[in-house]
Amino acid sequence: MQELERIPRLLRWLYPGLGVKRWYGLILLGMLVLGLGTVFLFNEYAWEVVTIAKSVEGATFTGALLALAGLGLVVFGVRGLVRRVARTFLPQREEELVDIMLSRAQQDSGLRIVVVGGGTGLSSLLRGLKQYTSNLTAVATVSDDGGSSGRLRTEQGMLPPGDIRNCLVALADQEPLMTQLLQYRFDGEAGSLGGHNLGNLLIAALTNLTGDFETAVKEMGSILAIRGRVLPPTVDDVAVCAKLADGTVVRGESSIAARGPAIEDVYLDPAAPAAVPEALEVIANADAVIIGPGSTYTSVIPNLLVPGIVEALRGTRAVRVFVCNVMTQPGETDEYTAAAHVTAINEHVKEPVFEYVLMNSERPAPEVLRRYELEGARFVEPDVEAIARLGFVPVSRDLLSEDDYARHDPRKLADAIMELIVSERRVVA
C-alpha cells in the first residue's frame, strides 16, 4: 500500500491487475485509425502521398472505412472500460449500467421538490418521488419523545432521530438488506439495547463523532448514497405541547397521541427555536413544496411553528400542495374530514401556506376499515366542496395502496403530485 501511495494518482490506472490497460490501448488505437481515416476523408490530396488509394474517390472511400473502423474501436474500448469499472461497483447489475446512468441523469435534472412533515407517511411519499427526481429535500420533524428516539434524546442529549432515519432509508439507493438493517429493532430481551433501532444508534454514533446532529445526518446520507437531502427544521431541543378542550396541557408528542379530549392548540417549547438556514433556502428555491402526509398535530404543524418556515412558504414561487392522510389519527384527529385537517393547520399558521389539497378518494376494503376502527382510526372523507369553500383547490385521486393496509401507495401519490406540479403554469415539464 505504501508503494502504491508513491505513484501519482493518474498513473495508478496503469497499475497491474486493474484490467483496464487493454481498453486504454484499444481506445488509443481507435483514435489513431479514426484520425488517419479523417485525413483521407477530408483531404483530397492525401492519395498523392500514399499508395493505398489510386484516386480521390478511392481515398475518400478508404477514409470513410478507416474512420468507421476507428470509431468502432473507440466505442468498443470505452464500453469495455466502463463495464470493467461497473463490475467493481455494481457487480450484480453490470448489464443495467446504461439504464441506470440514463435514469440518474434524468433524475439529477429533475424538479426541485421539498417535502415537509414526518412519520411513515412522509417516507412513503419520498419512495415514490425519488423515481422522478434526485433534487429532493425532506424537512422532517425532530420533536419525537417516545421509543428509541425518546430514549436517545434523554440519555444522549441529542435530537430524536426517528423521523430523520425513516427519510434517509426511504431515499437510500441501497440493496433491500441495507434497508432492513437500518430499520432493525432489537427485541426487549437485548438488555440495554432492547427497543433501540439500529439506524437510530448509527445516527447517535455519528453525532458523537462529528459533534453535531445536522452534520451527522449529512454524513449518514453520504454513507447511504441517498437521492436528495434530509434536514431538520431546527437543531434546537424542542418539545411539542398541546392544550386540550378541557383546558389540560399535555407535553410531548407521545402524550399528545394518547386518547383524551380534543386538541385545541399545539405549540412548541421553547416557542421560537432557530430554523436551519438550509431548510429555509431550499423552500425558497423549490419548484414544489409538499406538506404532509403525517400526523397533523405532531408531525406537520410542529414544522410550521418553527419561525421562518411559514414565511419561507409564503414567499416561495413553488407549487404548494397539502397531502391529506388516508385515515384519522386516534387521539389526534378523531372524526376529522379532509377539510377539518386543513382547518386545523390554518388555525395555527393564521394565513394559508399551500394552494392545493390532495386527497385520497378510494375507500379501503370493509375488512380493512373494520381492523382500523378497532384501533380508533377512520377513513378521512374527501369533502371536496368544503375544501373549495375554504379557498383551496381540491384534487381527489385514487391514492390507496393495494395491500391490506389503509395507506398511500407511493407510486400513485408521486404520480398525482408530479401531474399536478407539471400542469401548473409555473413549472415547465
Kinemage of the C-alpha trace (Angstrom):
@kinemage 1
@onewidth
@group {chain A} dominant
@subgroup {mainchain}
@vectorlist {calphas} color= white
{ca met a 1} P 0.000 0.000 0.000
{ca gln a 2} L 2.848 2.410 0.790
{ca glu a 3} L 4.393 1.627 -2.589
{ca leu a 4} L 1.066 2.439 -4.278
{ca glu a 5} L 0.770 5.773 -2.448
{ca arg a 6} L 4.065 6.905 -4.010
{ca ile a 7} L 2.604 6.537 -7.511
{ca pro a 8} L 0.789 9.637 -8.844
{ca arg a 9} L -2.987 9.112 -8.775
{ca leu a 10} L -3.349 9.421 -12.569
{ca leu a 11} L -0.732 6.719 -13.184
{ca arg a 12} L -2.418 4.322 -10.755
{ca trp a 13} L -4.868 3.481 -13.526
{ca leu a 14} L -1.982 1.635 -15.208
{ca tyr a 15} L -1.194 -0.451 -12.131
{ca pro a 16} L -1.135 -4.226 -12.865
{ca gly a 17} L -4.280 -6.164 -12.061
{ca leu a 18} L -6.880 -3.458 -12.693
{ca gly a 19} L -7.761 -4.914 -16.080
{ca val a 20} L -8.093 -1.544 -17.808
{ca lys a 21} L -4.843 -1.180 -19.780
{ca arg a 22} L -6.126 -3.294 -22.679
{ca trp a 23} L -9.091 -0.988 -23.069
{ca tyr a 24} L -6.864 2.082 -22.914
{ca gly a 25} L -4.780 0.567 -25.704
{ca leu a 26} L -7.856 -0.215 -27.785
{ca ile a 27} L -9.182 3.327 -27.374
{ca leu a 28} L -5.792 4.776 -28.377
{ca leu a 29} L -5.608 2.508 -31.448
{ca gly a 30} L -9.130 3.519 -32.407
{ca met a 31} L -8.277 7.194 -32.141
{ca leu a 32} L -5.216 6.708 -34.383
{ca val a 33} L -7.260 4.835 -37.022
{ca leu a 34} L -10.035 7.429 -36.774
{ca gly a 35} L -7.510 10.219 -37.259
{ca leu a 36} L -5.974 8.514 -40.303
{ca gly a 37} L -9.409 7.965 -41.811
{ca thr a 38} L -10.301 11.601 -41.261
{ca val a 39} L -7.222 12.656 -43.215
{ca phe a 40} L -8.254 10.528 -46.205
{ca leu a 41} L -11.873 11.617 -45.896
{ca phe a 42} L -11.391 15.373 -45.798
{ca asn a 43} L -8.031 15.865 -47.578
{ca glu a 44} L -8.438 15.082 -51.286
{ca tyr a 45} L -4.675 15.283 -51.863
{ca ala a 46} L -3.815 12.621 -49.285
{ca trp a 47} L -3.857 9.946 -52.056
{ca glu a 48} L -0.878 11.655 -53.703
{ca val a 49} L 1.465 10.814 -50.809
{ca val a 50} L 0.265 7.268 -50.063
{ca thr a 51} L -0.150 4.286 -52.336
{ca ile a 52} L -3.185 2.763 -50.592
{ca ala a 53} L -5.526 4.665 -52.927
{ca lys a 54} L -5.147 5.430 -56.666
{ca ser a 55} L -7.760 8.206 -56.905
{ca val a 56} L -9.527 10.890 -54.900
{ca glu a 57} L -12.622 8.676 -54.833
{ca gly a 58} L -10.548 5.793 -53.552
{ca ala a 59} L -9.008 7.940 -50.832
{ca thr a 60} L -12.456 9.135 -49.759
{ca phe a 61} L -13.843 5.581 -49.635
{ca thr a 62} L -10.767 4.352 -47.756
{ca gly a 63} L -11.011 7.282 -45.351
{ca ala a 64} L -14.657 6.511 -44.614
{ca leu a 65} L -13.854 2.858 -43.865
{ca leu a 66} L -10.925 3.786 -41.616
{ca ala a 67} L -12.976 6.423 -39.786
{ca leu a 68} L -15.799 3.950 -39.133
{ca ala a 69} L -13.356 1.284 -38.012
{ca gly a 70} L -11.575 3.726 -35.695
{ca leu a 71} L -14.854 4.941 -34.254
{ca gly a 72} L -15.910 1.348 -33.669
{ca leu a 73} L -12.669 0.586 -31.832
{ca val a 74} L -13.091 3.671 -29.629
{ca val a 75} L -16.706 2.786 -28.767
{ca phe a 76} L -15.782 -0.842 -28.045
{ca gly a 77} L -12.839 0.256 -25.882
{ca val a 78} L -14.918 2.762 -23.906
{ca arg a 79} L -17.629 0.140 -23.422
{ca gly a 80} L -15.089 -2.334 -22.099
{ca leu a 81} L -13.528 0.240 -19.775
{ca val a 82} L -16.898 1.345 -18.360
{ca arg a 83} L -18.039 -2.255 -17.829
{ca arg a 84} L -14.789 -3.056 -16.049
{ca val a 85} L -15.339 -0.147 -13.661
{ca ala a 86} L -19.034 -1.040 -13.265
{ca arg a 87} L -18.097 -4.603 -12.338
{ca thr a 88} L -16.360 -3.184 -9.275
{ca phe a 89} L -19.217 -1.016 -8.023
{ca leu a 90} L -22.275 -2.832 -9.429
{ca pro a 91} L -21.255 -6.488 -9.635
{ca gln a 92} L -24.847 -7.732 -9.859
{ca arg a 93} L -26.181 -5.012 -12.174
{ca glu a 94} L -23.425 -4.669 -14.769
{ca glu a 95} L -25.793 -5.173 -17.714
{ca glu a 96} L -28.109 -2.440 -16.405
{ca leu a 97} L -25.393 0.212 -16.315
{ca val a 98} L -26.667 2.283 -19.249
{ca asp a 99} L -30.237 2.196 -17.946
{ca ile a 100} L -29.019 3.260 -14.501
{ca met a 101} L -26.949 6.111 -15.977
{ca leu a 102} L -29.855 7.360 -18.105
{ca ser a 103} L -32.230 7.182 -15.150
{ca arg a 104} L -29.801 9.036 -12.887
{ca ala a 105} L -29.177 11.727 -15.494
{ca gln a 106} L -32.916 12.303 -15.795
{ca gln a 107} L -33.386 12.380 -12.025
{ca asp a 108} L -30.437 14.721 -11.460
{ca ser a 109} L -32.063 17.273 -13.752
{ca gly a 110} L -35.496 16.751 -12.193
{ca leu a 111} L -37.683 19.237 -10.370
{ca arg a 112} L -36.580 20.665 -7.027
{ca ile a 113} L -39.108 19.290 -4.560
{ca val a 114} L -39.228 19.901 -0.807
{ca val a 115} L -41.353 17.668 1.418
{ca val a 116} L -42.297 18.874 4.911
{ca gly a 117} L -43.713 16.507 7.522
{ca gly a 118} L -42.825 13.377 9.437
{ca gly a 119} L -43.790 9.825 10.254
{ca thr a 120} L -44.271 6.889 7.909
{ca gly a 121} L -46.412 8.915 5.500
{ca leu a 122} L -43.503 11.180 4.643
{ca ser a 123} L -41.101 8.293 3.977
{ca ser a 124} L -43.705 6.619 1.766
{ca leu a 125} L -44.012 9.782 -0.325
{ca leu a 126} L -40.242 10.046 -0.689
{ca arg a 127} L -40.025 6.487 -2.023
{ca gly a 128} L -42.357 7.467 -4.823
{ca leu a 129} L -40.858 10.860 -5.650
{ca lys a 130} L -37.255 9.632 -5.835
{ca gln a 131} L -38.182 7.764 -9.018
{ca tyr a 132} L -38.758 11.150 -10.679
{ca thr a 133} L -36.049 13.393 -9.272
{ca ser a 134} L -32.920 13.369 -7.150
{ca asn a 135} L -33.415 17.035 -6.259
{ca leu a 136} L -35.420 16.064 -3.190
{ca thr a 137} L -35.210 17.597 0.274
{ca ala a 138} L -37.117 16.223 3.244
{ca val a 139} L -37.664 18.579 6.175
{ca ala a 140} L -38.584 16.143 8.941
{ca thr a 141} L -39.775 16.929 12.445
{ca val a 142} L -37.425 16.402 15.422
{ca ser a 143} L -39.851 16.552 18.345
{ca asp a 144} L -40.423 12.837 18.994
{ca asp a 145} L -40.084 11.796 22.621
{ca gly a 146} L -41.120 8.150 22.545
{ca gly a 147} L -39.498 4.783 21.873
{ca ser a 148} L -35.872 4.547 20.814
{ca ser a 149} L -35.757 8.203 19.740
{ca gly a 150} L -37.067 9.357 23.110
{ca arg a 151} L -34.512 7.262 24.993
{ca leu a 152} L -31.615 8.614 22.942
{ca arg a 153} L -32.941 12.122 23.440
{ca thr a 154} L -32.952 11.629 27.229
{ca glu a 155} L -29.790 9.564 27.626
{ca gln a 156} L -27.585 11.156 24.955
{ca gly a 157} L -28.945 14.693 24.978
{ca met a 158} L -29.387 14.588 21.199
{ca leu a 159} L -32.280 15.340 18.875
{ca pro a 160} L -34.628 12.399 18.255
{ca pro a 161} L -33.513 10.682 15.019
{ca gly a 162} L -36.567 8.526 14.250
{ca asp a 163} L -38.295 10.550 11.511
{ca ile a 164} L -34.937 11.608 10.083
{ca arg a 165} L -33.866 7.947 9.889
{ca asn a 166} L -37.071 6.945 8.085
{ca cys a 167} L -36.453 9.630 5.460
{ca leu a 168} L -32.818 8.590 4.983
{ca val a 169} L -33.851 4.967 4.489
{ca ala a 170} L -36.605 5.986 2.050
{ca leu a 171} L -34.123 7.965 -0.078
{ca ala a 172} L -31.329 5.390 0.121
{ca asp a 173} L -30.121 3.821 -3.103
{ca gln a 174} L -29.072 0.560 -1.471
{ca glu a 175} L -29.916 -3.101 -1.591
{ca pro a 176} L -33.008 -4.189 0.419
{ca leu a 177} L -30.779 -5.846 3.020
{ca met a 178} L -29.242 -2.480 3.931
{ca thr a 179} L -32.709 -1.005 4.391
{ca gln a 180} L -33.715 -3.903 6.630
{ca leu a 181} L -30.514 -3.476 8.613
{ca leu a 182} L -31.085 0.212 9.300
{ca gln a 183} L -34.694 -0.449 10.326
{ca tyr a 184} L -33.754 -3.385 12.557
{ca arg a 185} L -35.049 -3.064 16.122
{ca phe a 186} L -33.527 -5.024 18.995
{ca asp a 187} L -36.104 -7.012 20.965
{ca gly a 188} L -36.857 -6.417 24.614
{ca glu a 189} L -34.522 -9.182 25.755
{ca ala a 190} L -31.439 -7.462 24.313
{ca gly a 191} L -30.597 -5.730 27.593
{ca ser a 192} L -29.868 -2.033 27.295
{ca leu a 193} L -30.238 -2.312 23.510
{ca gly a 194} L -33.793 -3.608 23.821
{ca gly a 195} L -36.229 -1.471 21.827
{ca his a 196} L -33.483 0.515 20.104
{ca asn a 197} L -33.417 0.882 16.336
{ca leu a 198} L -30.032 0.223 14.716
{ca gly a 199} L -30.375 3.208 12.387
{ca asn a 200} L -31.033 5.470 15.367
{ca leu a 201} L -27.908 4.154 17.082
{ca leu a 202} L -25.803 4.829 13.987
{ca ile a 203} L -27.026 8.427 13.831
{ca ala a 204} L -26.279 8.761 17.553
{ca ala a 205} L -22.750 7.441 16.977
{ca leu a 206} L -22.188 9.860 14.085
{ca thr a 207} L -23.481 12.720 16.220
{ca asn a 208} L -20.873 11.882 18.863
{ca leu a 209} L -18.133 11.546 16.223
{ca thr a 210} L -18.934 14.787 14.397
{ca gly a 211} L -20.161 16.704 17.430
{ca asp a 212} L -23.194 17.948 15.516
{ca phe a 213} L -26.580 16.385 14.709
{ca glu a 214} L -27.023 18.170 11.379
{ca thr a 215} L -23.566 17.073 10.210
{ca ala a 216} L -24.289 13.524 11.376
{ca val a 217} L -27.430 13.412 9.224
{ca lys a 218} L -25.474 14.623 6.185
{ca glu a 219} L -22.768 12.015 6.754
{ca met a 220} L -25.390 9.302 7.134
{ca gly a 221} L -26.884 10.416 3.834
{ca ser a 222} L -23.478 10.110 2.168
{ca ile a 223} L -22.989 6.607 3.564
{ca leu a 224} L -26.375 5.521 2.201
{ca ala a 225} L -25.884 7.354 -1.130
{ca ile a 226} L -29.346 8.884 -0.760
{ca arg a 227} L -31.101 10.618 -3.639
{ca gly a 228} L -31.583 14.031 -2.106
{ca arg a 229} L -31.154 15.565 1.334
{ca val a 230} L -32.748 15.265 4.750
{ca leu a 231} L -32.857 18.285 7.055
{ca pro a 232} L -34.333 19.015 10.469
{ca pro a 233} L -36.382 22.244 10.604
{ca thr a 234} L -34.388 23.217 13.704
{ca val a 235} L -31.491 21.778 15.693
{ca asp a 236} L -32.767 23.266 18.947
{ca asp a 237} L -34.110 20.903 21.592
{ca val a 238} L -37.871 21.474 21.300
{ca ala a 239} L -40.938 19.752 22.705
{ca val a 240} L -44.455 19.735 21.271
{ca cys a 241} L -47.157 20.775 23.725
{ca ala a 242} L -50.926 20.686 23.294
{ca lys a 243} L -53.831 22.392 25.000
{ca leu a 244} L -56.867 20.103 25.114
{ca ala a 245} L -60.536 21.025 25.019
{ca asp a 246} L -60.878 20.610 28.801
{ca gly a 247} L -58.009 23.035 29.447
{ca thr a 248} L -55.418 20.339 30.159
{ca val a 249} L -51.915 20.987 28.832
{ca val a 250} L -50.014 17.926 27.567
{ca arg a 251} L -46.287 17.939 26.890
{ca gly a 252} L -44.554 15.548 24.486
{ca glu a 253} L -45.508 14.016 21.163
{ca ser a 254} L -46.201 10.570 22.609
{ca ser a 255} L -48.515 12.030 25.280
{ca ile a 256} L -50.472 14.090 22.752
{ca ala a 257} L -51.236 10.975 20.730
{ca ala a 258} L -52.822 9.305 23.791
{ca arg a 259} L -56.603 9.246 23.900
{ca gly a 260} L -58.263 12.203 25.582
{ca pro a 261} L -60.285 15.374 24.897
{ca ala a 262} L -59.968 17.060 21.507
{ca ile a 263} L -56.863 19.113 20.759
{ca glu a 264} L -57.470 22.864 20.658
{ca asp a 265} L -53.966 24.200 20.193
{ca val a 266} L -50.416 22.961 19.631
{ca tyr a 267} L -47.262 24.941 20.372
{ca leu a 268} L -43.513 24.461 20.750
{ca asp a 269} L -41.471 24.825 23.903
{ca pro a 270} L -39.331 26.883 23.571
{ca ala a 271} L -41.675 28.866 21.373
{ca ala a 272} L -39.129 30.279 18.926
{ca pro a 273} L -36.431 27.737 18.035
{ca ala a 274} L -33.932 28.832 15.385
{ca ala a 275} L -34.656 27.465 11.922
{ca val a 276} L -31.959 25.636 9.985
{ca pro a 277} L -30.919 28.185 7.290
{ca glu a 278} L -30.583 25.488 4.638
{ca ala a 279} L -34.206 24.442 5.197
{ca leu a 280} L -35.379 27.994 4.521
{ca glu a 281} L -33.158 28.202 1.448
{ca val a 282} L -34.429 25.020 -0.201
{ca ile a 283} L -38.051 26.094 0.329
{ca ala a 284} L -37.359 29.497 -1.233
{ca asn a 285} L -35.734 27.920 -4.310
{ca ala a 286} L -38.084 24.957 -4.765
{ca asp a 287} L -40.258 24.166 -7.766
{ca ala a 288} L -42.744 22.481 -5.455
{ca val a 289} L -43.290 22.107 -1.713
{ca ile a 290} L -45.343 19.187 -0.420
{ca ile a 291} L -46.724 19.454 3.120
{ca gly a 292} L -47.628 16.087 4.650
{ca pro a 293} L -48.734 13.397 4.809
{ca gly a 294} L -48.232 12.726 8.513
{ca ser a 295} L -49.859 13.210 11.883
{ca thr a 296} L -51.372 16.673 11.622
{ca tyr a 297} L -50.724 17.856 15.177
{ca thr a 298} L -47.437 16.065 15.912
{ca ser a 299} L -45.683 15.778 12.524
{ca val a 300} L -46.982 18.518 10.212
{ca ile a 301} L -47.871 21.510 12.389
{ca pro a 302} L -44.670 21.399 14.539
{ca asn a 303} L -42.567 22.040 11.429
{ca leu a 304} L -44.712 25.044 10.564
{ca leu a 305} L -44.341 26.500 14.066
{ca val a 306} L -40.571 26.950 13.639
{ca pro a 307} L -40.082 30.685 12.954
{ca gly a 308} L -39.144 31.338 9.352
{ca ile a 309} L -40.679 28.185 7.851
{ca val a 310} L -44.120 29.716 7.260
{ca glu a 311} L -42.572 32.931 5.927
{ca ala a 312} L -40.442 30.904 3.521
{ca leu a 313} L -43.524 29.009 2.341
{ca arg a 314} L -45.447 32.217 1.708
{ca gly a 315} L -42.505 33.792 -0.106
{ca thr a 316} L -41.641 30.922 -2.434
{ca arg a 317} L -42.839 30.726 -6.040
{ca ala a 318} L -43.141 26.958 -5.705
{ca val a 319} L -46.332 24.995 -6.227
{ca arg a 320} L -47.539 24.226 -2.693
{ca val a 321} L -49.575 21.097 -2.005
{ca phe a 322} L -51.014 19.647 1.197
{ca val a 323} L -51.398 15.850 1.150
{ca cys a 324} L -54.159 14.721 3.460
{ca asn a 325} L -53.947 11.448 5.377
{ca val a 326} L -55.935 8.396 4.326
{ca met a 327} L -57.054 7.605 7.886
{ca thr a 328} L -57.592 9.664 11.045
{ca gln a 329} L -55.047 9.547 13.880
{ca pro a 330} L -56.511 8.093 17.099
{ca gly a 331} L -56.390 10.686 19.863
{ca glu a 332} L -55.415 13.464 17.472
{ca thr a 333} L -57.826 13.816 14.573
{ca asp a 334} L -60.781 11.637 15.569
{ca glu a 335} L -63.699 12.040 13.120
{ca tyr a 336} L -61.757 14.612 11.042
{ca thr a 337} L -62.617 15.060 7.382
{ca ala a 338} L -60.081 16.426 4.896
{ca ala a 339} L -61.462 19.945 5.452
{ca ala a 340} L -61.040 19.569 9.215
{ca his a 341} L -57.351 18.717 8.719
{ca val a 342} L -56.901 21.821 6.578
{ca thr a 343} L -58.744 23.981 9.104
{ca ala a 344} L -56.533 22.728 11.942
{ca ile a 345} L -53.400 23.746 10.036
{ca asn a 346} L -54.831 27.138 9.063
{ca glu a 347} L -55.683 27.939 12.681
{ca his a 348} L -52.031 27.504 13.619
{ca val a 349} L -50.402 29.376 10.729
{ca lys a 350} L -53.071 32.140 10.501
{ca glu a 351} L -52.613 32.528 6.731
{ca pro a 352} L -52.639 29.753 4.104
{ca val a 353} L -49.273 28.158 3.286
{ca phe a 354} L -50.467 25.895 0.449
{ca glu a 355} L -52.741 26.175 -2.576
{ca tyr a 356} L -53.799 22.622 -3.376
{ca val a 357} L -55.236 19.876 -1.176
{ca leu a 358} L -54.564 16.377 -2.499
{ca met a 359} L -56.951 13.755 -1.096
{ca asn a 360} L -57.468 10.023 -1.491
{ca ser a 361} L -60.871 9.189 -2.949
{ca glu a 362} L -60.742 5.371 -2.775
{ca arg a 363} L -62.235 3.737 0.303
{ca pro a 364} L -60.327 0.766 1.750
{ca ala a 365} L -61.991 -2.658 1.755
{ca pro a 366} L -64.618 -3.155 4.520
{ca glu a 367} L -62.463 -5.706 6.370
{ca val a 368} L -59.526 -3.277 6.361
{ca leu a 369} L -61.732 -0.468 7.686
{ca arg a 370} L -63.041 -2.707 10.473
{ca arg a 371} L -59.492 -3.552 11.542
{ca tyr a 372} L -58.539 0.116 11.707
{ca glu a 373} L -61.745 1.076 13.518
{ca leu a 374} L -60.795 -1.318 16.311
{ca glu a 375} L -57.757 0.920 16.862
{ca gly a 376} L -59.831 4.104 16.701
{ca ala a 377} L -58.909 5.149 13.145
{ca arg a 378} L -61.483 6.015 10.475
{ca phe a 379} L -61.447 6.880 6.798
{ca val a 380} L -60.811 10.563 6.046
{ca glu a 381} L -63.692 11.725 3.868
{ca pro a 382} L -62.502 13.785 0.872
{ca asp a 383} L -65.062 16.594 1.242
{ca val a 384} L -64.184 18.395 -1.977
{ca glu a 385} L -66.797 21.136 -1.731
{ca ala a 386} L -65.789 22.071 1.808
{ca ile a 387} L -62.149 22.339 0.717
{ca ala a 388} L -63.154 24.661 -2.129
{ca arg a 389} L -65.178 26.849 0.258
{ca leu a 390} L -62.047 27.259 2.371
{ca gly a 391} L -60.325 28.790 -0.662
{ca phe a 392} L -58.130 25.884 -1.750
{ca val a 393} L -58.039 23.847 -4.942
{ca pro a 394} L -59.245 20.315 -4.120
{ca val a 395} L -57.650 17.416 -6.003
{ca ser a 396} L -59.177 13.998 -5.414
{ca arg a 397} L -57.467 10.838 -6.725
{ca asp a 398} L -57.236 7.132 -6.043
{ca leu a 399} L -54.089 7.114 -3.922
{ca leu a 400} L -54.770 3.954 -1.938
{ca ser a 401} L -52.254 1.132 -1.726
{ca glu a 402} L -53.337 -2.259 -2.994
{ca asp a 403} L -52.158 -4.193 0.060
{ca asp a 404} L -54.050 -4.906 3.285
{ca tyr a 405} L -53.257 -1.511 4.793
{ca ala a 406} L -55.135 1.770 4.523
{ca arg a 407} L -52.248 3.949 3.407
{ca his a 408} L -50.945 5.854 0.420
{ca asp a 409} L -49.411 3.965 -2.465
{ca pro a 410} L -46.000 5.616 -3.040
{ca arg a 411} L -46.202 5.422 -6.832
{ca lys a 412} L -49.820 6.611 -7.102
{ca leu a 413} L -49.120 9.502 -4.755
{ca ala a 414} L -45.956 10.524 -6.600
{ca asp a 415} L -47.713 10.290 -9.974
{ca ala a 416} L -50.549 12.527 -8.780
{ca ile a 417} L -48.139 15.094 -7.354
{ca met a 418} L -45.981 15.204 -10.477
{ca glu a 419} L -49.071 15.567 -12.662
{ca leu a 420} L -50.224 18.468 -10.510
{ca ile a 421} L -46.820 20.170 -10.497
{ca val a 422} L -46.304 19.897 -14.240
{ca ser a 423} L -49.826 21.110 -15.009
{ca glu a 424} L -49.116 24.272 -13.044
{ca arg a 425} L -48.024 27.046 -15.390
{ca arg a 426} L -45.035 28.000 -13.202
{ca val a 427} L -43.282 24.709 -13.969
{ca val a 428} L -42.251 23.527 -17.409
{ca ala a 429} L -42.122 19.745 -17.925
